[in-house]
Amino acid sequence: MEEKYCLEIPARISMNDYKKEEKLLNLLLYIIEEIRNIVKKEKKDLKMTDILTDKMTDKELQRLKILEVYFEKNNYIDNSEAQKILNVSDSTARRFLNKLLKNGILEAFGEKKGRKYRKK
Protein backbone atom coordinates (compact mmCIF):
# COMPACT_ATOMS: atom_id res chain seq x y z
CA MET A 1 0.00 0.00 0.00
CA GLU A 2 1.40 3.36 -1.04
CA GLU A 3 1.63 6.08 1.58
CA LYS A 4 0.65 9.57 0.59
CA TYR A 5 2.19 12.56 2.23
CA CYS A 6 0.33 15.78 2.65
CA LEU A 7 1.59 19.05 4.01
CA GLU A 8 -0.90 20.06 6.65
CA ILE A 9 -1.08 23.73 7.39
CA PRO A 10 -2.94 24.61 10.57
CA ALA A 11 -5.96 26.85 10.19
CA ARG A 12 -4.35 29.43 12.45
CA ILE A 13 -0.68 30.04 11.92
CA SER A 14 1.42 32.99 12.94
CA MET A 15 2.93 35.16 10.24
CA ASN A 16 6.39 34.31 11.55
CA ASP A 17 5.73 30.55 11.27
CA TYR A 18 4.20 31.07 7.83
CA LYS A 19 7.32 32.88 6.61
CA LYS A 20 9.56 30.11 8.00
CA GLU A 21 7.52 27.44 6.22
CA GLU A 22 7.51 29.49 3.02
CA LYS A 23 11.31 29.81 3.14
CA LEU A 24 11.67 26.09 3.76
CA LEU A 25 9.34 25.26 0.89
CA ASN A 26 11.24 27.59 -1.44
CA LEU A 27 14.50 25.96 -0.40
CA LEU A 28 13.08 22.50 -1.15
CA LEU A 29 11.82 23.65 -4.54
CA TYR A 30 15.25 25.10 -5.31
CA ILE A 31 16.97 21.83 -4.34
CA ILE A 32 14.57 19.82 -6.52
CA GLU A 33 15.23 22.11 -9.49
CA GLU A 34 19.00 21.82 -9.00
CA ILE A 35 18.73 18.01 -8.93
CA ARG A 36 16.70 18.10 -12.16
CA ASN A 37 19.37 20.27 -13.79
CA ILE A 38 22.13 17.89 -12.71
CA VAL A 39 20.24 14.86 -14.06
CA LYS A 40 19.55 16.67 -17.35
CA LYS A 41 23.24 17.57 -17.69
CA GLU A 42 24.34 14.01 -16.93
CA LYS A 43 21.99 12.67 -19.61
CA LYS A 44 23.46 15.11 -22.13
CA ASP A 45 26.98 14.11 -21.15
CA LEU A 46 26.32 10.46 -21.97
CA LYS A 47 28.32 9.51 -24.98
CA MET A 48 26.41 8.22 -27.97
CA THR A 49 28.17 4.85 -27.69
CA ASP A 50 26.79 4.32 -24.17
CA ILE A 51 23.25 4.17 -25.51
CA LEU A 52 23.33 1.73 -28.41
CA THR A 53 26.33 -0.55 -27.90
CA ASP A 54 24.34 -3.73 -27.33
CA LYS A 55 22.21 -3.17 -30.47
CA MET A 56 25.04 -2.57 -32.93
CA THR A 57 27.52 -4.57 -34.94
CA ASP A 58 31.25 -3.94 -34.59
CA LYS A 59 31.25 -1.97 -37.85
CA GLU A 60 28.38 0.20 -36.65
CA LEU A 61 30.13 0.83 -33.34
CA GLN A 62 33.24 1.91 -35.21
CA ARG A 63 31.14 4.25 -37.36
CA LEU A 64 29.42 5.64 -34.27
CA LYS A 65 32.78 6.43 -32.68
CA ILE A 66 33.84 8.27 -35.83
CA LEU A 67 30.63 10.33 -35.70
CA GLU A 68 31.17 11.01 -32.01
CA VAL A 69 34.56 12.57 -32.77
CA TYR A 70 33.04 14.48 -35.71
CA PHE A 71 30.32 15.97 -33.48
CA GLU A 72 32.92 17.26 -31.01
CA LYS A 73 33.92 19.83 -33.65
CA ASN A 74 30.77 20.11 -35.78
CA ASN A 75 27.13 20.89 -35.00
CA TYR A 76 25.54 18.85 -37.77
CA ILE A 77 26.22 16.35 -40.55
CA ASP A 78 24.53 15.58 -43.84
CA ASN A 79 24.47 12.35 -45.84
CA SER A 80 27.30 13.28 -48.19
CA GLU A 81 29.61 14.22 -45.31
CA ALA A 82 28.70 10.97 -43.50
CA GLN A 83 29.60 9.03 -46.67
CA LYS A 84 33.02 10.69 -46.77
CA ILE A 85 34.04 10.33 -43.15
CA LEU A 86 32.60 6.81 -42.76
CA ASN A 87 33.79 5.66 -46.19
CA VAL A 88 30.42 4.12 -47.06
CA SER A 89 27.88 4.32 -49.87
CA ASP A 90 24.95 6.71 -50.00
CA SER A 91 22.44 4.04 -48.96
CA THR A 92 24.62 2.74 -46.10
CA ALA A 93 25.11 6.26 -44.74
CA ARG A 94 21.37 6.93 -45.01
CA ARG A 95 20.46 3.66 -43.23
CA PHE A 96 22.98 4.33 -40.46
CA LEU A 97 21.85 7.93 -39.91
CA ASN A 98 18.21 6.77 -39.90
CA LYS A 99 19.04 4.10 -37.31
CA LEU A 100 20.58 6.75 -35.06
CA LEU A 101 17.57 8.98 -35.70
CA LYS A 102 15.13 6.19 -34.82
CA ASN A 103 17.01 5.42 -31.60
CA GLY A 104 16.99 9.02 -30.43
CA ILE A 105 20.71 9.70 -30.84
CA LEU A 106 20.32 12.20 -33.66
CA GLU A 107 17.59 14.58 -34.69
CA ALA A 108 16.94 15.58 -38.28
CA PHE A 109 16.11 18.95 -39.74
CA GLY A 110 15.55 20.01 -43.32
CA GLU A 111 13.98 17.95 -46.07
CA LYS A 112 15.14 15.61 -48.81
CA LYS A 113 18.59 16.56 -50.10
CA GLY A 114 18.86 19.41 -47.59
CA ARG A 115 18.35 17.10 -44.60
CA LYS A 116 20.93 17.40 -41.86
CA TYR A 117 21.39 15.59 -38.58
CA ARG A 118 22.56 16.87 -35.22
CA LYS A 119 23.24 15.23 -31.90
CA LYS A 120 20.28 15.39 -29.53
ROGU-512905 format. One record per residue: residue number from 0; residue in three letters; chain; x, y, z of N, C-alpha, C, O in turn. Coordinates in steps of 0.2 Angstrom, whole numbers, plus 5000, padded with zeros to 4 digits. Layout:
N
PT pos code unit   nx   ny   nz  cax  cay  caz   cx   cy   cz   ox   oy   oz
PT NUM  ALA    A    X    Y    Z    X    Y    Z    X    Y    Z    X    Y    Z
...
This chain:
120
PT pos code unit   nx   ny   nz  cax  cay  caz   cx   cy   cz   ox   oy   oz
PT   0  MET    A 5004 4994 5000 5000 5000 5000 5004 5006 5000 5009 5007 5004
PT   1  GLU    A 5003 5011 4996 5007 5017 4995 5005 5022 5000 4999 5024 5000
PT   2  GLU    A 5010 5025 5003 5008 5030 5008 5008 5037 5004 5012 5038 5000
PT   3  LYS    A 5004 5041 5006 5003 5048 5003 5005 5053 5008 5002 5053 5014
PT   4  TYR    A 5009 5058 5006 5011 5063 5011 5007 5069 5009 5007 5071 5003
PT   5  CYS    A 5005 5073 5014 5002 5079 5013 5004 5084 5018 5005 5083 5024
PT   6  LEU    A 5006 5090 5016 5008 5095 5020 5002 5098 5023 4998 5101 5020
PT   7  GLU    A 5001 5098 5030 4996 5100 5033 4997 5107 5036 5002 5108 5040
PT   8  ILE    A 4994 5112 5034 4995 5119 5037 4989 5120 5042 4983 5120 5040
PT   9  PRO    A 4991 5122 5048 4985 5123 5053 4981 5129 5051 4983 5133 5047
PT  10  ALA    A 4975 5129 5053 4970 5134 5051 4973 5141 5054 4972 5146 5050
PT  11  ARG    A 4976 5141 5059 4978 5147 5062 4986 5146 5063 4988 5142 5066
PT  12  ILE    A 4989 5151 5059 4997 5150 5060 4999 5157 5060 4997 5162 5057
PT  13  SER    A 5004 5158 5064 5007 5165 5065 5011 5167 5058 5013 5163 5054
PT  14  MET    A 5011 5173 5057 5015 5176 5051 5022 5174 5051 5025 5172 5046
PT  15  ASN    A 5025 5174 5057 5032 5172 5058 5033 5164 5056 5037 5163 5052
PT  16  ASP    A 5028 5160 5058 5029 5153 5056 5027 5152 5049 5030 5148 5046
PT  17  TYR    A 5023 5156 5046 5021 5155 5039 5027 5157 5035 5029 5154 5030
PT  18  LYS    A 5031 5162 5037 5037 5164 5033 5042 5159 5033 5046 5158 5029
PT  19  LYS    A 5043 5156 5039 5048 5151 5040 5046 5145 5035 5050 5142 5032
PT  20  GLU    A 5040 5143 5035 5038 5137 5031 5038 5139 5024 5040 5135 5020
PT  21  GLU    A 5037 5145 5022 5038 5147 5015 5045 5147 5013 5046 5145 5007
PT  22  LYS    A 5049 5149 5017 5057 5149 5016 5059 5142 5015 5063 5140 5010
PT  23  LEU    A 5057 5137 5019 5058 5130 5019 5056 5127 5012 5059 5124 5009
PT  24  LEU    A 5050 5129 5011 5047 5126 5004 5051 5129 4998 5052 5125 4994
PT  25  ASN    A 5052 5135 4998 5056 5138 4993 5063 5135 4992 5066 5133 4987
PT  26  LEU    A 5066 5133 4998 5072 5130 4998 5072 5123 4995 5076 5121 4991
PT  27  LEU    A 5067 5119 4997 5065 5113 4994 5064 5113 4987 5067 5109 4983
PT  28  LEU    A 5060 5118 4984 5059 5118 4977 5066 5120 4974 5067 5117 4968
PT  29  TYR    A 5070 5124 4976 5076 5126 4973 5081 5119 4973 5084 5118 4968
PT  30  ILE    A 5081 5115 4978 5085 5109 4978 5082 5104 4973 5086 5101 4969
PT  31  ILE    A 5076 5104 4972 5073 5099 4967 5075 5101 4960 5077 5097 4956
PT  32  GLU    A 5074 5108 4959 5076 5111 4953 5084 5109 4951 5085 5108 4945
PT  33  GLU    A 5088 5110 4956 5095 5109 4955 5096 5102 4953 5100 5100 4949
PT  34  ILE    A 5093 5097 4957 5094 5090 4955 5091 5089 4948 5095 5085 4945
PT  35  ARG    A 5086 5091 4946 5084 5091 4939 5089 5093 4934 5090 5090 4929
PT  36  ASN    A 5092 5099 4936 5097 5101 4931 5103 5097 4931 5106 5096 4925
PT  37  ILE    A 5105 5094 4936 5111 5089 4936 5109 5083 4932 5113 5081 4928
PT  38  VAL    A 5103 5080 4933 5101 5074 4930 5101 5076 4922 5103 5072 4918
PT  39  LYS    A 5098 5081 4920 5098 5083 4913 5105 5084 4910 5106 5082 4905
PT  40  LYS    A 5109 5087 4914 5116 5088 4912 5120 5081 4911 5123 5080 4906
PT  41  GLU    A 5119 5077 4916 5122 5070 4915 5119 5066 4909 5123 5063 4906
PT  42  LYS    A 5113 5067 4908 5110 5063 4902 5113 5066 4896 5115 5062 4891
PT  43  LYS    A 5114 5073 4895 5117 5076 4889 5125 5073 4889 5127 5072 4883
PT  44  ASP    A 5128 5072 4894 5135 5071 4894 5136 5063 4892 5142 5061 4891
PT  45  LEU    A 5131 5059 4892 5132 5052 4890 5134 5052 4883 5132 5056 4879
PT  46  LYS    A 5139 5048 4882 5142 5048 4875 5137 5043 4871 5133 5039 4874
PT  47  MET    A 5137 5045 4865 5132 5041 4860 5133 5034 4861 5128 5030 4860
PT  48  THR    A 5139 5031 4861 5141 5024 4862 5138 5021 4868 5137 5015 4868
PT  49  ASP    A 5137 5025 4873 5134 5022 4879 5127 5019 4878 5124 5015 4882
PT  50  ILE    A 5123 5022 4873 5116 5021 4872 5115 5015 4868 5110 5011 4870
PT  51  LEU    A 5118 5014 4863 5117 5009 4858 5121 5003 4857 5120 4998 4853
PT  52  THR    A 5126 5002 4862 5132 4997 4861 5129 4990 4860 5132 4986 4856
PT  53  ASP    A 5124 4988 4864 5122 4981 4863 5117 4980 4857 5116 4974 4856
PT  54  LYS    A 5115 4985 4853 5111 4984 4848 5115 4985 4841 5112 4984 4836
PT  55  MET    A 5121 4986 4841 5125 4987 4835 5131 4982 4834 5133 4979 4838
PT  56  THR    A 5132 4981 4827 5138 4977 4825 5144 4981 4827 5144 4987 4828
PT  57  ASP    A 5150 4977 4826 5156 4980 4827 5157 4986 4822 5160 4991 4824
PT  58  LYS    A 5155 4985 4816 5156 4990 4811 5152 4996 4813 5155 5002 4812
PT  59  GLU    A 5146 4995 4815 5142 5001 4817 5145 5005 4823 5145 5011 4823
PT  60  LEU    A 5148 5001 4827 5151 5004 4833 5157 5008 4831 5158 5014 4834
PT  61  GLN    A 5160 5006 4826 5166 5010 4824 5164 5016 4821 5167 5021 4821
PT  62  ARG    A 5158 5015 4817 5156 5021 4813 5153 5026 4818 5154 5032 4817
PT  63  LEU    A 5150 5024 4824 5147 5028 4829 5153 5032 4832 5152 5038 4834
PT  64  LYS    A 5158 5029 4833 5164 5032 4837 5167 5038 4832 5169 5043 4834
PT  65  ILE    A 5167 5036 4826 5169 5041 4821 5165 5047 4821 5167 5053 4821
PT  66  LEU    A 5158 5046 4821 5153 5052 4821 5154 5055 4828 5153 5062 4828
PT  67  GLU    A 5155 5052 4833 5156 5055 4840 5162 5060 4840 5161 5066 4842
PT  68  VAL    A 5167 5058 4837 5173 5063 4836 5171 5069 4832 5173 5074 4833
PT  69  TYR    A 5167 5067 4826 5165 5072 4821 5161 5078 4825 5162 5084 4824
PT  70  PHE    A 5156 5075 4829 5152 5080 4833 5155 5084 4838 5152 5089 4841
PT  71  GLU    A 5161 5082 4840 5165 5086 4845 5167 5093 4842 5167 5098 4845
PT  72  LYS    A 5167 5093 4835 5170 5099 4832 5164 5102 4827 5165 5108 4825
PT  73  ASN    A 5159 5098 4826 5154 5101 4821 5147 5100 4824 5146 5096 4828
PT  74  ASN    A 5142 5104 4822 5136 5104 4825 5131 5100 4821 5126 5097 4824
PT  75  TYR    A 5132 5099 4815 5128 5094 4811 5132 5091 4806 5137 5092 4804
PT  76  ILE    A 5128 5086 4803 5131 5082 4797 5126 5080 4792 5120 5080 4794
PT  77  ASP    A 5127 5080 4786 5123 5078 4781 5125 5071 4778 5130 5069 4780
PT  78  ASN    A 5121 5068 4773 5122 5062 4771 5129 5062 4767 5133 5057 4768
PT  79  SER    A 5130 5067 4763 5137 5066 4759 5143 5067 4763 5148 5064 4762
PT  80  GLU    A 5142 5071 4769 5148 5071 4773 5149 5064 4777 5154 5062 4778
PT  81  ALA    A 5143 5061 4779 5144 5055 4782 5147 5050 4778 5151 5046 4780
PT  82  GLN    A 5145 5050 4771 5148 5045 4767 5156 5046 4767 5159 5041 4767
PT  83  LYS    A 5158 5052 4767 5165 5053 4766 5169 5051 4772 5174 5047 4772
PT  84  ILE    A 5166 5053 4778 5170 5052 4784 5170 5044 4786 5174 5042 4790
PT  85  LEU    A 5164 5041 4784 5163 5034 4786 5165 5029 4781 5166 5023 4782
PT  86  ASN    A 5167 5032 4775 5169 5028 4769 5164 5023 4767 5165 5017 4767
PT  87  VAL    A 5158 5025 4766 5152 5021 4765 5148 5023 4759 5149 5029 4757
PT  88  SER    A 5144 5019 4756 5139 5022 4751 5134 5026 4753 5133 5027 4759
PT  89  ASP    A 5130 5029 4748 5125 5034 4750 5119 5030 4754 5117 5032 4759
PT  90  SER    A 5118 5024 4752 5112 5020 4755 5114 5018 4762 5110 5018 4767
PT  91  THR    A 5121 5016 4763 5123 5014 4770 5123 5020 4774 5121 5019 4780
PT  92  ALA    A 5125 5025 4772 5126 5031 4776 5118 5033 4778 5117 5035 4784
PT  93  ARG    A 5114 5033 4774 5107 5035 4775 5104 5030 4780 5100 5032 4785
PT  94  ARG    A 5105 5023 4779 5102 5018 4784 5105 5019 4791 5101 5019 4796
PT  95  PHE    A 5112 5021 4791 5115 5022 4798 5112 5028 4801 5111 5028 4807
PT  96  LEU    A 5112 5033 4798 5109 5040 4800 5102 5039 4803 5100 5041 4808
PT  97  ASN    A 5098 5035 4799 5091 5034 4801 5091 5029 4807 5086 5030 4811
PT  98  LYS    A 5095 5025 4807 5095 5021 4813 5097 5025 4820 5093 5024 4825
PT  99  LEU    A 5101 5029 4819 5103 5034 4825 5097 5039 4826 5096 5040 4832
PT 100  LEU    A 5094 5041 4821 5088 5045 4821 5082 5041 4825 5079 5044 4830
PT 101  LYS    A 5081 5035 4823 5076 5031 4826 5077 5030 4833 5072 5029 4837
PT 102  ASN    A 5083 5029 4835 5085 5027 4842 5086 5033 4846 5088 5033 4852
PT 103  GLY    A 5085 5039 4844 5085 5045 4848 5092 5048 4849 5093 5052 4853
PT 104  ILE    A 5097 5046 4845 5104 5048 4846 5104 5055 4842 5107 5060 4844
PT 105  LEU    A 5101 5055 4836 5102 5061 4832 5095 5064 4831 5090 5060 4832
PT 106  GLU    A 5094 5070 4829 5088 5073 4827 5089 5076 4820 5095 5078 4818
PT 107  ALA    A 5084 5076 4815 5085 5078 4809 5081 5085 4808 5076 5086 4811
PT 108  PHE    A 5084 5089 4803 5081 5095 4801 5082 5096 4794 5087 5094 4791
PT 109  GLY    A 5077 5099 4791 5078 5100 4783 5074 5094 4780 5072 5089 4783
PT 110  GLU    A 5073 5095 4773 5070 5090 4770 5074 5087 4764 5078 5091 4761
PT 111  LYS    A 5073 5081 4762 5076 5078 4756 5083 5079 4756 5087 5077 4760
PT 112  LYS    A 5086 5082 4750 5093 5083 4749 5096 5088 4754 5102 5088 4755
PT 113  GLY    A 5092 5092 4757 5094 5097 4762 5094 5095 4769 5096 5098 4774
PT 114  ARG    A 5092 5088 4770 5092 5085 4777 5099 5085 4780 5103 5083 4777
PT 115  LYS    A 5099 5087 4787 5105 5087 4791 5103 5084 4797 5097 5084 4799
PT 116  TYR    A 5108 5081 4801 5107 5078 4807 5111 5081 4812 5117 5083 4811
PT 117  ARG    A 5109 5082 4818 5113 5084 4824 5112 5080 4830 5107 5076 4831
PT 118  LYS    A 5117 5080 4834 5116 5076 4840 5111 5079 4845 5110 5085 4846
PT 119  LYS    A 5107 5075 4848 5101 5077 4852 5104 5079 4859 5101 5081 4863
